[in-house]
Every structure is written in structure tokens, then in C-alpha cells.
Amino acid sequence: MATNSLPVLLLLLFLSISLVHGHRHTQSGALKNLVRTNKLRNREVLRIDTSNFEPQLHVEDVKCVSIDDAKEKDKIVKLPGQPPVKFDQYGGYITVNQSAGRALYYYFTEAEQDKESLPLLLWLNGGPGCSSLAYGAMQELGPFRVYSDGKTLYKNLFAWNHAANVLFLESPAGVGFSYSNTTSDYSNSGDKITAKDNYAFLINWLERFPEYKNRDFYISGESYAGHYVPELAHTILYHNKNTNNTHINLKGIIIGNAVINDETDDKGVYDYLESHALISHQTLMQIHRYCDFSPNATSNPKCDTAQNTADQEFSDIDAYSIYSPVCVDSRLTRRPKKISYEIDPCSDDYTYAYLNRPEVQEALHANVTKLDHDWEPCSDVITRWLDNPSTIIPLLKEFLANGLRVWIFSGDTDSVVPVTSTKYSLKKMKLHVKTPWHPWLINTQVGGFTEVYEGNLTFATVRGAGHEVPSYQPRRALALISHFLNGTPLPYKSPK
């Protein structure tokens, strides 16, 4: 969603509206909320030309390893309130820019079994400005989830470290525990610097964990990570080719409910809302008539009116999961609620309480510089977002041309970046269908639907899942990632 800046007051306004309506997720909402404002300015939109999208750094220049930065120093003995586990976990900082004092926080969980042979999987959340520790690690695919008391943890039976060694990164600086000693960095964030710092992080992290240097590597993420993941993958490919040396053994990417192409993303939202009886047909017709979602569209007051009407019509539901309840009582409980693998709409509050506990931060080796602000699931420190392309489709095509595995998935109850938007974006790629649309199964039940395209791109829906797919359908999400990593088609048995 095209924007050259993210005014902090508007960002905070969105977050406050989200809390009023019980919307627990803000990964792409803040950005979506600003799309209209930015398009009214009729800005020049940055477009990706992969021939010119060359990272301004060299591999040797990004290495910031010191003798003191040892792997064992980052090992987490046990988190407060944690149940016993049979895998190792690590947490700590990797410096990505020494002169600026910029360091990114990571949390790493090795696989429950076969860690020596399973691949390395990086997970990135979106926003821009939201934490992979807040969502990916603690509410989605990590090994633990937080009880309603905000003090204790229970095991996620469908954690992705059953299928891979999983690395979570809080990026860019200013997100979560990641920081910069140069405060101007927080007003100079954007896609380019994020890709550069994420690459620097990986190069240095692999120096600290050298046993993973030659391991098959995959990048995953959701929401605005629909930008982060491809841009990082492009940077890796660029350096592997430019130096004729495989610094990172990238094999593929997988992105969910992902911001891919602004024009189709925007149009798909309103078509999805009307098709799910959340806005009126009359409102949709007004949007179709008066709204131009192309990147350089000019202002149209009648479009604004129609969009505002749509906002009012479905404002009382959770846009990130249209059939889920909203949080009506965010207070922590004295005793933990009974474990349920159905989503708790107040889980943001439990995670916030847990990760702001001093003993938890100490165990995680986090907040070592004593930040002047609380840990937040989505940053209120980052004040501007300087660059983001209107589309990342050229990068997806580049990956297919280079033989990377590319999967795109959609939780089908998300209206923020809905399945409709993703289908429209894929249609723009003009790929030939290899395996036609059909259901995929898990335990004899339909887990979703899938279609495979020539060039090694798979699209899959996850039935009954919202914006954060592993939160809503953990079993189906684990099946999805397992098949992606194994390079096997989603299971389907033809009817007799």
C-alpha cells in the first residue's frame, strides 16, 4: 500500500481505533488506513525495477562479529513460567550497523527433532513496524503461547519447529526490542533500509551459528512482510550472484495474506466485503464507479465518501478475522484460563504483559540497553516510512525465473488483505495454471483450496483462518508449512 511517510499521529489514531473495536491485529491496518491520504497527495510512486534494485552494500562490509558475541551467551536456559521442552532456544542482538549503533533482536527455536537435518526458516511479521516476537513467536507459530495471567506459558502443539529450525526477527530498528543509538534512524525507516539491515543480520547471525551456513534456507512471513520477504530474498540472490558465492543457501519463500500489489489489494478488499455481506451492494457500486486504485490516481471526493460509508458499515467487527469475537475485557486474570486452541481475541494484552516483565526480558537477553519505551507489539517509535513500492510482482517473477520455490497463502476470513486481493494480484502475473483449483485435505477434512502455476508457484487458502493464519488454524498451518518445506503438493484425494 503505497506511502512515502507514516505520520505517527495517524498511526496512533489507527491503533486507538483498533483497541476501541477490539481489533487485536495491526500488522497492515495502519498502512492501509493511510493509503487514501497518501493517494490524495498524488505522489510519485516508487516501482521496482529488478535490474536497478541493487543493494548498496557488500558482504564483507556488513560483518560486525566480535569475539564476545558467542552463541552460548545467547542460549536461553528457561523462560519464566515455561513448560519443559526438548529443544534449545536462543535470544539476543545482532549488530547490523556499528557506526549508527543499530542492533536487531532475534529469538531462535531449534527443531524439536532432527535439528541437524531440518532447514532454517526465518519468520517476519509486517506492519510495517510490527514485531515477529509479538505475533509470530508468541501468538502464531512459536513453541509457546501466553496464558491469560500474563505470567505463564503453555506449549503450542502445532509449533513450526516440528518442521524446521525457526528464527524470528524484530525488524527494522525501533520494532520491539530492536534499537538504534542514532535516533534519526526511527524517522528514516523504509523498505530499502529494512532489506539491507535484514541481510546484514543474516550474514552476522550465520557467523554466530555457523552450523546453519550451508543449510537450506527459507523465508516466511505475512501481511506487510509481503514486501519484507521478497525484498530480502532479492538481496540474497543479488549478493550470491554478484560475488559468485552462495553466502545464504536460499531455496524459497512463503508469504501469507500478503501486501503484493496496491491496486489489486485495494480493489479486492471491497469486493471481499460485499461478497461476505459486510457492506451493501450499493456501497460497492459507488466504490467501483468513483474509486481509481491505480498508483498515481488523483483525489475523488465521491470515492472518499463511498469508502467512509463502507468503513461505517462493517466497523463493529474484527476486520482481521470477520467471524471471530472481539476483545471486550482485556484485563489479565488472576488464574490462567483453561487452554484453548481457538483464538483468544485478548491475547495481544497477555503477550504485552508477559514481554514487559523484567525477569522475562532478562531471560530473553532483551532490552539490554534499557530502552526509554515499553516493548510494544507494533512500534510507536518509528515515525516515518520513506519508501515502499506499489508492487512486488516483478520480484516474484524474478524468483520463479531463478528456480526458487514460491508459495502464497491466504486465510479466507481476513478482510484486511483478503483472498480476493491475492487472487487479483496473481491474475496480474499472467501465469499458466499447472494444477487447477481443488481442495486440499488434512485428516479427511478440507483444509483449504489450492492452485499450482507453471514456474513453481503455489497458491493456497486456509479455510477458517484470519489474517494470522497459524493463530486461527494452527494444525492446518503446520501442515501447510510442512508441505512447503518438503516441496510436496498439498494432499488431495480425488473423489470416487
C-alpha positions as CSV (number, residue, x, y, z in Angstrom):
1,M,0.0,0.0,0.0
2,A,1.8,3.0,-1.3
3,T,3.0,5.6,1.2
4,N,6.1,7.7,1.4
5,S,5.6,8.6,5.1
6,L,3.8,7.3,8.1
7,P,2.8,10.2,10.3
8,V,2.9,9.0,13.9
9,L,-0.3,10.7,14.9
10,L,-2.2,8.9,12.2
11,L,-0.6,5.7,13.2
12,L,-1.5,6.1,16.8
13,L,-5.1,7.1,15.7
14,F,-5.5,3.8,14.0
15,L,-4.2,1.9,16.9
16,S,-6.6,3.6,19.3
17,I,-9.5,2.9,16.9
18,S,-8.4,-0.8,16.8
19,L,-8.5,-1.0,20.6
20,V,-12.0,0.5,20.7
21,H,-13.3,-2.1,18.3
22,G,-11.4,-4.9,19.8
23,H,-9.1,-5.4,16.8
24,R,-6.1,-7.2,18.1
25,H,-4.0,-7.0,15.0
26,T,-2.3,-4.0,13.4
27,Q,0.2,-5.5,11.0
28,S,-1.2,-3.9,7.9
29,G,-4.0,-1.9,9.2
30,A,-2.0,1.2,10.0
31,L,-0.6,1.2,6.5
32,K,-4.0,0.5,4.9
33,N,-5.5,3.4,6.9
34,L,-3.1,5.8,5.3
35,V,-3.5,4.6,1.7
36,R,-6.2,7.1,0.9
37,T,-4.4,10.0,2.4
38,N,-1.2,9.3,0.5
39,K,-3.0,8.8,-2.8
40,L,-4.7,12.2,-2.3
41,R,-1.2,13.8,-2.5
42,N,-0.7,12.3,-6.0
43,R,2.8,11.4,-5.2
44,E,5.3,9.7,-7.4
45,V,5.2,6.0,-6.5
46,L,8.4,4.0,-6.3
47,R,8.3,1.0,-8.6
48,I,10.6,-2.0,-8.5
49,D,12.9,-2.5,-11.5
50,T,14.9,-5.5,-10.5
51,S,17.7,-4.5,-12.9
52,N,18.2,-1.4,-10.8
53,F,17.2,-2.7,-7.4
54,E,20.8,-3.2,-6.4
55,P,21.6,-3.2,-2.6
56,Q,24.2,-0.6,-1.8
57,L,26.4,-2.8,0.4
58,H,29.0,-5.5,0.1
59,V,29.0,-8.8,2.1
60,E,32.3,-8.0,3.9
61,D,31.1,-4.6,4.8
62,V,28.1,-5.9,6.8
63,K,30.1,-8.2,9.1
64,C,30.0,-6.9,12.6
65,V,31.1,-10.0,14.6
66,S,33.1,-9.7,17.8
67,I,34.6,-12.4,20.0
68,D,32.2,-11.5,22.8
69,D,29.1,-12.3,20.6
70,A,29.2,-16.1,21.2
71,K,26.3,-18.4,20.6
72,E,26.3,-19.8,24.1
73,K,25.9,-16.4,25.5
74,D,22.5,-16.1,23.8
75,K,21.3,-19.5,24.9
76,I,18.0,-19.2,26.9
77,V,18.1,-21.6,29.9
78,K,14.3,-21.3,30.6
79,L,11.7,-18.6,30.2
80,P,9.7,-17.6,33.2
81,G,6.6,-19.8,33.5
82,Q,7.7,-22.0,30.7
83,P,6.7,-25.7,30.5
84,P,9.6,-28.2,30.0
85,V,10.8,-28.7,26.4
86,K,13.3,-30.8,24.5
87,F,14.8,-28.2,22.2
88,D,17.3,-25.4,22.6
89,Q,16.2,-21.7,22.3
90,Y,18.3,-18.6,21.9
91,G,17.7,-14.9,22.1
92,G,19.9,-11.8,21.7
93,Y,21.2,-9.0,19.5
94,I,23.0,-8.8,16.2
95,T,24.6,-5.5,15.3
96,V,23.8,-4.5,11.7
97,N,25.4,-1.1,11.6
98,Q,28.2,-0.4,14.0
99,S,28.6,3.4,13.3
100,A,24.9,4.0,13.9
101,G,24.7,1.6,16.8
102,R,21.8,-0.3,15.1
103,A,21.1,-3.7,16.5
104,L,18.2,-6.2,15.8
105,Y,16.8,-8.6,18.3
106,Y,16.2,-12.2,17.4
107,Y,14.5,-15.3,19.0
108,F,15.5,-18.7,17.7
109,T,14.0,-22.1,18.4
110,E,15.7,-25.1,17.2
111,A,13.7,-28.1,15.9
112,E,12.1,-30.5,18.4
113,Q,13.7,-33.4,16.5
114,D,16.3,-33.7,13.7
115,K,17.7,-30.2,14.1
116,E,20.8,-31.2,12.3
117,S,19.0,-32.1,9.1
118,L,15.9,-29.8,9.1
119,P,16.1,-26.5,7.2
120,L,16.4,-23.0,8.7
121,L,13.2,-20.9,8.4
122,L,13.1,-17.1,9.0
123,W,9.7,-15.6,10.0
124,L,8.9,-11.9,9.6
125,N,5.8,-10.1,10.6
126,G,4.5,-7.0,8.9
127,G,3.1,-3.6,9.8
128,P,5.4,-2.0,8.8
129,G,6.6,-1.8,12.3
130,C,5.1,-4.9,14.0
131,S,7.0,-7.5,16.0
132,S,7.7,-11.0,14.9
133,L,8.2,-11.8,18.6
134,A,4.7,-10.4,19.4
135,Y,2.8,-12.2,16.7
136,G,4.9,-15.0,15.0
137,A,6.6,-16.3,18.1
138,M,4.1,-15.8,20.9
139,Q,0.7,-15.9,19.2
140,E,1.1,-17.9,16.0
141,L,3.8,-20.4,15.1
142,G,6.3,-20.3,18.0
143,P,6.6,-23.0,20.7
144,F,4.7,-21.2,23.4
145,R,1.6,-19.1,23.9
146,V,0.9,-16.8,26.9
147,Y,-1.8,-17.6,29.4
148,S,-4.4,-15.0,30.4
149,D,-2.4,-14.2,33.6
150,G,0.4,-12.7,31.6
151,K,2.9,-14.6,33.6
152,T,3.0,-18.2,32.4
153,L,3.2,-20.0,29.1
154,Y,1.7,-23.2,27.6
155,K,3.0,-25.3,24.7
156,N,1.8,-24.7,21.2
157,L,1.2,-28.3,20.0
158,F,1.4,-27.1,16.4
159,A,4.6,-25.0,16.5
160,W,6.6,-24.8,13.3
161,N,9.7,-26.1,15.0
162,H,8.2,-29.5,14.4
163,A,9.2,-28.9,10.7
164,A,12.2,-26.5,10.8
165,N,14.6,-24.6,12.9
166,V,12.7,-21.3,13.2
167,L,14.3,-17.8,13.5
168,F,12.1,-14.8,14.5
169,L,13.5,-11.3,13.8
170,E,12.2,-7.9,15.2
171,S,12.9,-5.6,12.3
172,P,13.5,-2.8,11.5
173,A,15.3,-0.9,14.3
174,G,12.6,0.6,16.6
175,V,10.4,-2.5,16.4
176,G,10.1,-4.4,19.7
177,F,13.4,-4.8,21.4
178,S,15.5,-3.8,18.3
179,Y,17.0,-0.4,18.6
180,S,19.4,2.2,17.2
181,N,21.7,4.6,19.1
182,T,21.0,7.1,16.3
183,T,17.5,8.3,16.9
184,S,17.2,9.8,13.4
185,D,17.1,6.2,12.2
186,Y,13.5,5.9,13.5
187,S,12.4,8.7,11.1
188,N,14.3,7.2,8.2
189,S,12.8,3.7,8.0
190,G,11.6,2.1,4.8
191,D,11.7,-0.9,2.6
192,K,15.3,-0.4,1.4
193,I,16.9,0.0,4.7
194,T,14.9,-2.8,6.1
195,A,16.1,-5.2,3.4
196,K,19.7,-4.0,3.9
197,D,19.6,-4.5,7.7
198,N,17.8,-7.8,7.5
199,Y,20.5,-9.1,5.1
200,A,23.3,-7.8,7.4
201,F,21.5,-9.5,10.3
202,L,21.6,-12.9,8.5
203,I,25.2,-12.6,7.5
204,N,26.2,-11.9,11.1
205,W,23.8,-14.4,12.6
206,L,25.3,-17.2,10.5
207,E,28.7,-16.3,11.8
208,R,27.3,-16.8,15.3
209,F,25.6,-20.0,14.2
210,P,28.0,-21.4,11.6
211,E,26.3,-24.9,11.6
212,Y,23.5,-23.3,9.6
213,K,25.7,-21.6,6.9
214,N,25.1,-24.3,4.3
215,R,21.6,-25.4,5.5
216,D,18.7,-25.0,3.2
217,F,17.2,-21.6,4.0
218,Y,13.6,-20.4,3.5
219,I,11.9,-17.0,4.3
220,S,8.4,-16.8,5.5
221,G,6.1,-14.0,6.7
222,E,2.7,-12.4,6.5
223,S,0.9,-9.1,5.9
224,Y,3.4,-6.3,5.0
225,A,6.1,-9.0,5.1
226,G,4.7,-9.4,1.6
227,H,7.3,-6.7,1.0
228,Y,9.9,-7.7,3.5
229,V,10.3,-11.3,2.4
230,P,10.7,-10.7,-1.4
231,E,13.0,-7.7,-0.9
232,L,15.2,-9.7,1.4
233,A,15.2,-12.7,-1.0
234,H,16.1,-10.4,-3.8
235,T,19.0,-9.0,-1.8
236,I,20.3,-12.5,-1.1
237,L,20.1,-13.5,-4.7
238,Y,21.9,-10.4,-5.8
239,H,24.8,-11.0,-3.5
240,N,25.0,-14.7,-4.2
241,K,25.3,-13.9,-8.0
242,N,27.4,-10.7,-7.7
243,T,30.1,-12.5,-5.7
244,N,29.7,-15.9,-7.4
245,N,29.4,-17.3,-3.9
246,T,26.4,-18.8,-2.1
247,H,26.5,-16.8,1.1
248,I,23.0,-17.8,2.0
249,N,21.5,-21.0,0.7
250,L,18.1,-19.6,-0.2
251,K,15.6,-22.2,-1.6
252,G,12.3,-20.4,-1.4
253,I,9.8,-18.0,0.1
254,I,6.3,-18.3,1.5
255,I,4.0,-15.3,2.3
256,G,0.5,-15.2,3.8
257,N,-2.3,-12.6,3.5
258,A,0.4,-10.5,1.9
259,V,0.6,-7.0,0.6
260,I,1.7,-7.7,-3.0
261,N,0.2,-5.1,-5.4
262,D,-1.5,-2.0,-4.2
263,E,-4.1,-1.6,-6.9
264,T,-5.4,-5.2,-6.7
265,D,-5.0,-5.3,-2.9
266,D,-7.3,-2.3,-2.5
267,K,-9.9,-3.3,-5.0
268,G,-10.0,-6.8,-3.6
269,V,-10.9,-5.6,-0.1
270,Y,-14.2,-4.0,-1.1
271,D,-15.2,-6.9,-3.4
272,Y,-14.5,-9.3,-0.5
273,L,-16.5,-7.2,2.0
274,E,-19.6,-7.1,-0.3
275,S,-19.3,-10.8,-1.2
276,H,-19.3,-11.6,2.6
277,A,-22.4,-9.4,3.3
278,L,-20.3,-6.8,5.3
279,I,-21.0,-3.8,3.1
280,S,-24.0,-3.1,0.9
281,H,-24.1,-3.7,-2.8
282,Q,-25.0,-0.1,-3.3
283,T,-21.8,1.0,-1.5
284,L,-19.7,-1.4,-3.6
285,M,-21.2,0.0,-6.8
286,Q,-20.3,3.5,-5.6
287,I,-16.7,2.4,-5.0
288,H,-16.5,0.7,-8.4
289,R,-17.8,3.9,-10.0
290,Y,-15.8,6.6,-8.3
291,C,-12.6,4.9,-7.0
292,D,-9.4,4.6,-9.0
293,F,-6.9,2.4,-7.1
294,S,-4.1,2.8,-9.6
295,P,-0.8,4.1,-8.1
296,N,-1.0,7.6,-9.5
297,A,-4.7,8.2,-9.1
298,T,-5.9,11.7,-8.1
299,S,-8.3,12.6,-5.4
300,N,-12.0,12.0,-5.8
301,P,-14.3,13.2,-3.0
302,K,-17.1,10.8,-4.1
303,C,-14.7,7.9,-3.7
304,D,-13.8,9.1,-0.2
305,T,-17.5,9.3,0.7
306,A,-18.1,5.7,-0.6
307,Q,-15.1,4.4,1.3
308,N,-16.2,6.1,4.5
309,T,-19.6,4.6,4.1
310,A,-18.0,1.2,3.8
311,D,-15.9,1.7,6.9
312,Q,-19.1,2.6,8.9
313,E,-21.0,-0.4,7.6
314,F,-18.5,-3.0,8.9
315,S,-16.8,-1.1,11.7
316,D,-18.1,-3.3,14.6
317,I,-16.3,-6.5,13.6
318,D,-12.7,-7.6,13.6
319,A,-11.6,-7.0,10.1
320,Y,-8.7,-9.3,10.6
321,S,-11.0,-12.3,11.2
322,I,-14.5,-11.5,10.2
323,Y,-16.2,-14.4,12.1
324,S,-14.2,-14.1,15.3
325,P,-15.2,-12.4,18.5
326,V,-13.6,-9.1,19.6
327,C,-11.9,-8.5,22.9
328,V,-14.4,-7.0,25.3
329,D,-12.4,-7.4,28.6
330,S,-8.6,-7.1,28.2
331,R,-7.8,-7.4,31.9
332,L,-5.4,-10.1,33.0
333,T,-6.8,-12.9,35.1
334,R,-5.5,-14.0,38.5
335,R,-5.5,-17.6,37.3
336,P,-4.9,-18.7,33.8
337,K,-7.9,-19.5,31.7
338,K,-8.3,-23.1,30.5
339,I,-6.1,-23.8,27.5
340,S,-8.0,-23.4,24.2
341,Y,-6.5,-23.6,20.7
342,E,-9.2,-21.4,19.5
343,I,-8.0,-17.8,19.2
344,D,-8.4,-15.6,22.3
345,P,-9.2,-12.1,21.0
346,C,-7.4,-10.5,24.0
347,S,-4.1,-12.4,23.5
348,D,-2.3,-9.2,22.5
349,D,-2.8,-8.0,26.1
350,Y,-1.4,-11.2,27.6
351,T,1.7,-11.0,25.3
352,Y,2.2,-7.3,26.1
353,A,2.2,-8.0,29.9
354,Y,4.5,-11.0,29.6
355,L,7.2,-9.4,27.4
356,N,7.3,-6.3,29.6
357,R,8.1,-8.3,32.7
358,P,11.8,-7.6,33.7
359,E,12.5,-11.2,34.5
360,V,11.2,-12.2,31.1
361,Q,13.4,-9.7,29.3
362,E,16.4,-10.8,31.3
363,A,15.8,-14.5,30.3
364,L,15.4,-13.4,26.7
365,H,18.6,-11.4,26.8
366,A,16.5,-8.5,25.6
367,N,16.3,-4.8,26.4
368,V,20.0,-4.8,27.5
369,T,20.3,-1.0,26.8
370,K,17.2,-0.2,28.9
371,L,15.0,1.4,26.2
372,D,13.1,4.6,27.1
373,H,9.8,3.0,26.0
374,D,7.8,-0.2,26.7
375,W,8.1,-3.2,24.4
376,E,5.1,-2.8,22.0
377,P,3.6,-5.3,19.6
378,C,3.7,-2.6,16.9
379,S,6.1,0.3,17.1
380,D,5.1,3.8,18.2
381,V,8.8,4.8,17.9
382,I,9.1,4.6,14.1
383,T,7.7,7.9,12.8
384,R,8.2,7.8,9.1
385,W,8.3,5.2,6.3
386,L,10.3,6.6,3.5
387,D,9.9,4.1,0.6
388,N,7.7,1.2,-0.5
389,P,7.0,0.1,-4.0
390,S,3.5,-0.1,-5.3
391,T,4.1,-3.7,-6.4
392,I,6.4,-6.6,-5.7
393,I,5.2,-8.7,-8.6
394,P,8.5,-8.2,-10.6
395,L,10.4,-9.8,-7.7
396,L,8.1,-12.8,-7.6
397,K,8.7,-13.3,-11.3
398,E,12.4,-13.0,-10.7
399,F,12.3,-15.8,-8.1
400,L,10.4,-18.1,-10.5
401,A,13.0,-17.4,-13.2
402,N,15.7,-18.3,-10.7
403,G,14.1,-21.6,-9.7
404,L,13.1,-20.6,-6.2
405,R,10.0,-22.2,-4.6
406,V,7.3,-19.6,-4.1
407,W,4.1,-20.2,-2.1
408,I,1.4,-17.7,-1.3
409,F,-1.3,-18.5,1.1
410,S,-4.5,-16.7,2.4
411,G,-6.6,-17.2,5.5
412,D,-10.0,-16.9,4.0
413,T,-11.7,-15.0,6.8
414,D,-9.3,-12.0,6.6
415,S,-10.7,-8.8,5.1
416,V,-7.6,-6.7,5.6
417,V,-5.5,-8.4,2.8
418,P,-8.2,-10.9,1.7
419,V,-8.1,-13.9,-0.5
420,T,-9.8,-11.8,-3.2
421,S,-7.0,-9.3,-3.3
422,T,-4.4,-12.1,-3.6
423,K,-6.3,-13.8,-6.4
424,Y,-6.4,-10.5,-8.3
425,S,-2.7,-10.0,-7.8
426,L,-1.9,-13.4,-9.0
427,K,-4.0,-12.9,-12.1
428,K,-1.8,-9.8,-12.9
429,M,1.2,-12.2,-13.1
430,K,-0.4,-13.9,-16.1
431,L,0.9,-17.4,-15.2
432,H,-0.3,-20.6,-16.8
433,V,-2.1,-23.0,-14.5
434,K,-0.4,-26.3,-14.0
435,T,-2.7,-27.9,-11.4
436,P,-6.2,-26.5,-11.4
437,W,-8.1,-25.2,-8.4
438,H,-9.0,-28.0,-6.0
439,P,-9.4,-28.7,-2.2
440,W,-6.5,-29.9,-0.1
441,L,-7.2,-32.2,2.8
442,I,-6.0,-32.8,6.4
443,N,-7.4,-35.6,8.4
444,T,-10.0,-36.2,5.7
445,Q,-11.3,-32.6,6.1
446,V,-10.9,-29.8,3.7
447,G,-8.0,-27.6,4.9
448,G,-8.5,-25.1,2.1
449,F,-8.1,-24.8,-1.7
450,T,-5.1,-24.7,-3.9
451,E,-3.9,-24.0,-7.4
452,V,-0.4,-24.5,-8.8
453,Y,1.1,-22.4,-11.6
454,E,3.9,-23.1,-14.1
455,G,7.2,-21.9,-12.7
456,N,6.9,-23.4,-9.2
457,L,4.4,-21.0,-7.7
458,T,1.7,-22.5,-5.4
459,F,-1.3,-20.6,-4.1
460,A,-3.3,-22.0,-1.2
461,T,-6.1,-20.9,1.0
462,V,-6.5,-21.9,4.6
463,R,-10.2,-22.5,5.5
464,G,-11.4,-20.7,8.6
465,A,-8.2,-18.7,9.2
466,G,-7.9,-14.9,9.7
467,H,-5.0,-12.6,8.9
468,E,-2.6,-14.5,11.2
469,V,-3.2,-18.0,9.8
470,P,-1.3,-20.0,12.4
471,S,-3.3,-18.3,15.2
472,Y,-6.7,-19.3,13.9
473,Q,-5.9,-22.7,12.3
474,P,-2.7,-24.0,13.8
475,R,-3.0,-27.6,12.7
476,R,-3.7,-26.6,9.1
477,A,-0.9,-24.0,9.1
478,L,1.6,-26.6,10.3
479,A,0.5,-29.0,7.5
480,L,0.9,-26.1,5.0
481,I,4.4,-25.2,6.1
482,S,5.5,-28.8,6.2
483,H,4.5,-29.4,2.6
484,F,6.1,-26.2,1.5
485,L,9.4,-27.1,3.2
486,N,9.3,-30.7,1.8
487,G,8.5,-29.4,-1.7
488,T,5.4,-31.7,-1.8
489,P,1.9,-30.8,-3.1
490,L,-0.8,-30.3,-0.6
491,P,-2.6,-33.6,-0.1
492,Y,-5.7,-34.2,-2.2
493,K,-7.6,-37.4,-2.9
494,S,-9.9,-37.4,-5.9
495,P,-13.5,-38.3,-5.1
496,K,-14.5,-41.8,-6.2
